[in-house]
Amino acid sequence: MAEKEWKILLLTNRDSDNVGDQVIEACDISLISAVMKNLDIGNDRYTINSREAGIISRKYLETKSERLYKKAENIIKDSDIIIFGGAPMFNYSYQIFYERTAITLEMAEKYHRPVLFSAIGVEGYDENNEKCQRLKKTLNFNCVKQITTRDDFDSLKKFIYNGNIVIDKVSDPAVFASKVFEKNITAVREGEKKKIGIFILRANGFTDNRIDFSRNEAAVLWKKLSKKLKAKGYDFEFLTSGHFGDEAFLDYLIRNHNFNNKKCAFNINFPERLIQKISSYDAVITCRLHPSIIAFSLGVPSVGIVWNSKVKYFYESIGYEDRIIDINEISVEGIMEKINQIIEQNEGVKKDREYLMSVYNTLFYGIRGIVYDGEDGMERRKPYNYEKLMENLPSYKGTTPDEYEIKIQRKFRRTYGKYNELFEKNLKGEKYILIYNAGAKSEKITWNYDEVNGDVKRLDSGSVEYKLKKTVANDGKTELVKNGFSYLGAAFIGWHMRIRENDRWYWYLEDGSFMPVDEYDKGKDRAKYILKDCSVIPYLPEKELDVAVLEGIWDETWKMKMIRKIRNRKKTR
């Protein structure tokens, strides 16, 4: 087995305009190359085919095109080892990575291609979520040999029941960025002001993750922080790790909050530039995870803003949990206290070599088990120690002009796509069907509605609905029709609103956000928004809604509640 030529398929987030993912890809390629040398397999006996993790394209998921399926299938069939490297392949909450991963594993299982997951981001486990359980089933296929995570190991354990699969918690491959990108490190500045790099997050990045921290609150925070840093005598720079949404927010800060554009750095479009920037700072403040990891590798201390558990896991792993600030408790004073401590006490960064080596060691044993499957003497082949790895870890060759052109093209097309998506949403969302639902299931409900303008019917459930014959405009000007329902023994309070978008129903919550109806937890999530009688339906600019339902809210009398309790008791007997 070991003498053959090995075709390794590496799947990462390499096509992302978040340059941190491009750093991961480069570090993964370098680590795999070191493993193969460690196993006495020369460069002429293996190839690394690096592809985006979404080898199962979004277009295939939408169209189920046989041509697109065959294209991915042939790539997998032609590979000897498949390695997923350092991306949130398990993400199922609001992304489609889980389905892409599941289909890829189904293909690998079909053709008996061994699969390794190296330093994957794991974002929670849910026993009652169909998407999560779909992923869990495929992760336990026999083709899967090893799964390691950089963060949530407890959740990973819940995914795996196949006892033959090796699981572990390891470092992120980007902890080796200082070696892989050693040619791109900026020389230390002498006799200048201490400089802080501040990596921001896109305008709706927090609210998308169900954190009550708005675009305006973020803008005010960064503005106040810049004043504090300046007053303290620090130099500083606002920048991003490349995501077009982050850069759009940076532009917004300049245009709408008078940020000095000379203190803002744009166009972080390739790995070398990100390394150059981070290595030029004395400290980093970041909302994104990978600037923290790269800074750690480069020996630059960082303060992490925790809005996702993966940030917390990383700082705990490196022994610097005192350098994180939860977004729910964030303040300019809190950030300044940590930055002052780092700078004034010259704390720097300390590294645990055992932690650093964990991602290499597990990758070594995973590949060794495939390449030398059951061969005599396999156990005598040991991974490099830290010093030997540093000698044999290949440096990044650099982004060629053609590669740079491709990266920029991807980023611009992603930006154009987002613009067109929002434009289409606004067009489709201009008109929608409006339905008034009594909100209770009882024969005691009667109505007094104008049936010229709408249709009234009693539903099989026992409730009643009034559907307007004409669609209404999504312009924030539609006044609610005065409630025409009567419910004997109850007083009308107002309306809860749910909308349908792409065949899925969402509740409209009191903070103006939306929550899928099937995921809403009354005890944990924010309360549903209450629209009062004859009020105006709010404008919903980012929703491609086709139906909105207003459900009545009633306050039942004491007598009515007792009758309901008695009926429920009889049903349970």
Stockholm file with secondary structure:
# STOCKHOLM 1.0

chainA/1-573         MAEKEWKILLLTNRDSDNVGDQVIEACDISLISAVMKNLDIGNDRYTINSREAGIISRKYLETKSERLYKKAENIIKDSDIIIFGGAPMFNYSYQIFYERTAITLEMAEKYHRPVLFSAIGVEGYDENNEKCQRLKKTLNFNCVKQITTRDDFDSLKKFIYNGNIVIDKVSDPAVFASKVFEKNITAVREGEKKKIGIFILRANGFTDNRIDFSRNEAAVLWKKLSKKLKAKGYDFEFLTSGHFGDEAFLDYLIRNHNFNNKKCAFNINFPERLIQKISSYDAVITCRLHPSIIAFSLGVPSVGIVWNSKVKYFYESIGYEDRIIDINEISVEGIMEKINQIIEQNEGVKKDREYLMSVYNTLFYGIRGIVYDGEDGMERRKPYNYEKLMENLPSYKGTTPDEYEIKIQRKFRRTYGKYNELFEKNLKGEKYILIYNAGAKSEKITWNYDEVNGDVKRLDSGSVEYKLKKTVANDGKTELVKNGFSYLGAAFIGWHMRIRENDRWYWYLEDGSFMPVDEYDKGKDRAKYILKDCSVIPYLPEKELDVAVLEGIWDETWKMKMIRKIRNRKKTR
#=GR chainA/1-573 SS CTTSCEEEEEEESTTCSSHHHHHHHHHHHHHHHHHHHHTTCCGGGEEEEEEESCCSCHHHHHHCCHHHHHHHHHHHHTCSEEEEESSCTTCCSSSSHHHHHHHHHHHHHHTTCCEEEEEECCCCCCTTCHHHHHHHHHHTSTTEEEEEESSCHHHHHHHCCCTTSEEEECCCGGGGHHHHTGGGCCCCCCSSCCEEEEECCCTTHHHHTTCCCCHHHHHHHHHHHHHHHHHHTCEEEEECSSCHHHHHHHHHHHHHSCCCGGGEECCCCSHHHHHHHHHTCSEEEESSHHHHHHHHHHTCCEEEEESSHHHHHHHHHTTCGGGEEEGGGCCHHHHHHHHHHHHHTTCCCCCCHHHHHHHHHHHHHHHHHHHTTTCTTGGGCCCCCHHHHHHHCCCCCCCCHHHHHHHHHHHHHHHHHHHHHHHHHHHHTTEEEEEEECSSCCTTEEECCCTTTEEEEECTTSCEEEEESSCEESSSCCBCCCCCEEETTEEEEEEEEEEEETTEEEEEBTTSCEEEGGGCCTTTSCCBCCBCTTCBCCCCTTCCEEEEEEEEEEEECHHHHHHHHHHHHHHHC
#=GC SS_cons         CTTSCEEEEEEESTTCSSHHHHHHHHHHHHHHHHHHHHTTCCGGGEEEEEEESCCSCHHHHHHCCHHHHHHHHHHHHTCSEEEEESSCTTCCSSSSHHHHHHHHHHHHHHTTCCEEEEEECCCCCCTTCHHHHHHHHHHTSTTEEEEEESSCHHHHHHHCCCTTSEEEECCCGGGGHHHHTGGGCCCCCCSSCCEEEEECCCTTHHHHTTCCCCHHHHHHHHHHHHHHHHHHTCEEEEECSSCHHHHHHHHHHHHHSCCCGGGEECCCCSHHHHHHHHHTCSEEEESSHHHHHHHHHHTCCEEEEESSHHHHHHHHHTTCGGGEEEGGGCCHHHHHHHHHHHHHTTCCCCCCHHHHHHHHHHHHHHHHHHHTTTCTTGGGCCCCCHHHHHHHCCCCCCCCHHHHHHHHHHHHHHHHHHHHHHHHHHHHTTEEEEEEECSSCCTTEEECCCTTTEEEEECTTSCEEEEESSCEESSSCCBCCCCCEEETTEEEEEEEEEEEETTEEEEEBTTSCEEEGGGCCTTTSCCBCCBCTTCBCCCCTTCCEEEEEEEEEEEECHHHHHHHHHHHHHHHC
//
